[in-house]
Amino acid sequence: MTSVLRASVYWHDAQGRAWLRDVLLPAGSTLGDAVRASGLEPRLAEAAPDAPDGTAASLRLAVFGRLREAGEALCDGDRVDITRELRVDPKQARRLRAASLRARRRPGSR
């Protein structure tokens, strides 16, 4: 077992800006510790709109695409993704895109 854990913290905001921060933490650290160590907390107000301060404990976190709690143990090499609620249901978004494409087609084309 290593005494230092290497991890990455990723955040992509609604305007399309992305941040990826590599962090080194002591063994036994949590996902929330990684978010705090990344220095991204001040940018995370939109990820936890109901939380007054956007703290790591109130965020939705995922490791390699699987939702996890902030208090769960961090493993060496983890990529912690900070997620936010979807604004549009993915099925509905696809229906809207398809309807838009159909509306732009030339008359008589398939």
Summary of the structure (lengths in Angstrom):
residues: 110
radius of gyration: 18.7
end to end distance: 60.7
largest distance: 67.5
contacts: 268
relative contact order: 0.19
helix: 26%
strand: 29%
